Amino acid sequence: MNAPGAVVSFWSWQLGAALALNFAIAAVQVAAYASRLAGVRTGRVGTSISLFNLFVTASRFANMFYAPMLGSIADAAGRIVTRQPELVPLEVSEFAWQMRAIVVAGTLGTLAGALLLPTFSHLFVRGVGAFERRGSIPRALARLGDPRVIGDALRTLRLPPLDFHVRFSLAHVPPKLLIGNLVVTAIYAIGVVASYLASVLHPDVARTALSASGLVNGIATVSFALIVDPTSAFMVDQAVKGERTLEEIKSMVFYLALSAVIGTIASQLLLYPAAVFIAGAARLVNGHP
C-alpha cells in the first residue's frame, strides 16, 4: 500500500491487467468480422451471424472484468487529487497517460485481430461445421480445445505479404459502412476510459461521470446495430445469392478491419474532449455551474 502523501507510480498490476484485457477485447471484436466470410463460404448465414453475436457478446462481457481495473487506477489517482491538491496537475496528467496507454492496447489488439482474420475465418468455418454436427454452440466451442483443431489453426498462422492490401478493392464497399464503422469504433474505444478520466478531472461529480460510460457505449452499440451490422449482413446475403463475389466480401471485411484500426487511433484525439464533455454534462446534471 502506498504511504500517505506518496505519488502513485505509473505502472501497477491493475494497469497491466487493463492493458491485457483491452487488447484481448479489441482483438475478439475485430475477429468477429471473419464470421461474415464464413457465412459466404459455408452458405450458413444464420449460423454465422449467431457466432458473430456470440463473439461480440463475449467481448462485452469481458468489460465486466476490465472496468474494475480502471476503477482501481482511477481511485488511486482520485485519492491523490483529494489529499494533495498541489499534485493535481501532475496526477491527472499521469492518469490521462495511463488511460491513453489502455487505448493504445486496444489499437494493438485491433491490429492483431485484423492480421489474424484469415485464421479466424478458418476457425469460424470449422465452427459452423461443428455446430451442424453437434447441434450445440457450447459443444462446438469445446472443439477448440482439441489438439488437432489447435494444430490446424496454428498451421494457418502466417504474416500477410507487404502488398496484401492491393488484393482488396474499395469499389464495391459502401463508404457509409466504413465511415460508420470508423466513428462507432472511435467512440466505443474511449467510452469507458473517458468517463473514468472525467471522474478524476472533477471528483465532485465522479459517480455521475462514471455512470455515463454505459450511455456512451450504448449509443455506440445502437449505432453499430443500425448502420454497420445491417449493411454488412446485407452484403453477405447478396454474396450467398450470387449477387456479389467472395472477393467483394473479403474486401468488405478487410476495410472494416482497417477502419476499426484507424478508428481506435483517432479515438486518441477524442479522449480528452470526451472526458471534458462527460464531466461538463455530469456537473450540469448535478446543478453545478
N, C-alpha and C positions, 0 to 999 in steps of 0.2 A: 504494500500500500504506500502511496506517496505521502510524504510528510506534509503537514500544513505549510503552505507558503511555497511548496515546490511546484515548478512548472512541469506539466505532464509531457513526457517525451513523445516525439512524433510517432515512433513505432510501438506497437503493442500487439499482443496476440489477437485482440479483438479486431484491430485493423487488418492483420494478416488473414483472419477468417473472413472478414467482409470482402477483401480483395479476391480471395479464392472463390467465395460463393457468387459474387457478382460476375466473375469470369465464367463460371460454370453455367449460371443462369442465362447469360448472353449467348454463350455457345449453343445451348439447347434451343433457345428461341430461333436462332438462325438455322440450326439443323432441321427444325420442323419444316422449313421450306422444301426440303427434299421429299416430303410426302406428296407434293404436287407431281413430281417426276414419277414417283412410284405409282400414283393413280393412273397416269397415262400408260406406263409400261405394263401394268397388270390389268388395266381396264376396270379396276375395282375402286371407283372414285369415292363411294360412300365409306368404305373401309379405310381408305387412305385419309379421308377427312377426319374420321374418328381417331386415327393415330395422331394426326396433326393436333387435334384438340387435346389429346392426352399429353403430348409433349408440352404444349403451351400451358395447360393447367398445372403440370408438374413444375414448370418454371415459376408460375405464380405462387404455387405452394411453397417453393423454396424461399420466397420472400419472407415467410414467417420466421425463418431462421436467420435471415440476412438482416432484417430490421433491428432485432435486439442488439446486434453487434454495433450498428450505427448508433443506437440509443446509448450504449455504454460509452462510446467515444464522445458523443455529444454531452453526456453527463459530466465526464471528466473536464471537458472544455468549459461547461457551464459553471462548474464549481470554481474554476479559476476566475471566470468573469465576475462571479458574485463575491468571492473572498479577496481578490486582489485587483481592484479596478484599474490600478496603474498598469497592469499587464493585459488589459482588454485588447488593444490593437494587436499585440503580439500573439495572444492566444487565439483570437478569432482568425487571424491570418493563417496560423498554423493549422487550425481546424479546417479552414477553407481548402488548404492544400491537401489535407487528408481526404476530404470529400472529392477533390479533383483526381486524386490517385485512384479512388474507387471507380470513378467514371472511366479513367484510363484502363483499368482492369476490365471493365465492360467492353471497351473498344477492342482490346486484345482478344477477349472471348468471342466477340462478334466476328473478328477476322479469322480466328481459329475455326469457328463453326463454318465460315464460308469456305475455307480451304479444304475442310473435311466433307463438304457436301456430296462428292461422289461416293464416299464411304457410307455416309448416312443414307443416301439414296439406295445403295445396295442393301443396307440393313432394313430399310422400310419395305423393299420388295420382298425380302425374306420374311419380314414380319407379317405382311399381308398373307403370304402363303401359309405361314404357321397358324395364323388365326383361322383361315379357312379349314385347315386340317383339324384343329382342336376346338374351334368354336368358342374360344375364351381368350380375351385380351391378356389377363394375368398369366395364363398358361403359355401363351405365345411369347410374352415378355420373359418368362422363365427360361426360354431357349437361349437368351442372351448369355446365360451362364454356361452354356455348353462349350467345352474346349474347341470343338470343331467349328462352331459358329464364330468364336473369338478368333481362331486361327484364320478362318476365311475372311473375316473383317480386316485383320491385320495385313493380309495379302493385298487388300485393295488400297492400303495407305500408300500414298505417294504424293510428292510435291508436284503441283502443276507446272508445265513449262512456262518460261517467262512470257511467251507470246500467246498464252492460252486465251486471253481476252479477245483476240481477233476472231475467234470462232463464234462469238455471240453478236447478234445484230440487234440494234435498238429499233429497227424499222417496224417491228410488229408488237412492240411493248408500249402500252398506253402511257404517255407522260404523266397523267394524273395518278396512275398507280404508283409510280416511282416517287413522285413528289409527296404523295400522301404517306407512303411508307417512310420516307426520309423524315418528314415532320413528326409523324407519330413516334418513330424510334427516338428522335431527339428529345421529345417531351418525356417519353417513358424512361429514358436513360437517366434523367435528373429529377424525376418526380419525387422520389423518396429523399435523395440526398439534399435537394434544395429545401425541403421542409425542415430537415434537421439543421441545415445551415441557418435558416431563418430563426429557428428556436434559440440558437446561440447568439445571433445578431441582436435579438430582442427577447431576453429571458422572461420579461414580464408577460409575454403572450406565448410562451413556449408551447403550452399544451394545445392552444388553438392552432398554432402553426403546424404542429405535428399531425393534427387531425386532417390537415389539408392535403397530405400526401395521398390519401385514399381518393380524394376528389380529383386530383391531378391525374393520377394513374387511371382512374375510372374514365375520365374524359378521353385519355389516350386509347384505352381499351375499346370504348364505344366507337371512336373514330376508326380504329383498325377494323372493327366489325362492319362498319358502314362503308368504308372506302376501299381498303386493301383486300380484305378476305373475299368479298363477293366477286370483285373483278378478277382476281387470280383464280378463283374457283370456276368462274365462267369460262376462262381461257382453257382450263383443264377439260371442262365438259366439251368445248369445241374440239379439242385435240382428240378426245375419245371418239367423237362422232366423225372424225376425219376432216374437220374443217380447218384445223391447224396441224402443223407438223410437230414432231417431238423436239426438233431443233428450236422451234419457237418457244416451247415451254422451257427448254434448257436456258434459252436467253432470258426468259422472264425470271427464272429462279436466280440466275447469275446476277442480274441487275437489281433484283430485290435484295440480295445479299450485299451487293456493292452499296446500294442506297442506305442500307442499315448501318454499314461501317461508316459511311460519310455522316449519317445522322448522329451517331454516337460521338464522332469528332466535333461536329457542330454544336453538340449539347454543351461542350465546354464554354462556348460563348454565351449560352443561355443560363448557366448555373447561377451566377451571382445576380443577374437581373430577376431571375425567377425567385430566388431567395428573398430579395428585397420586395418583390411583388407580394409573395406569400406573407411576409412579415407585415407589410402595409395593410393587407386585407385582414390579417388577424387583429391588428390594432384597431381597425375600423369596426370589426365585429364586437370588440371589447369596449368600444366607446372611447378609445384613446385618441388624442389629437395626432 
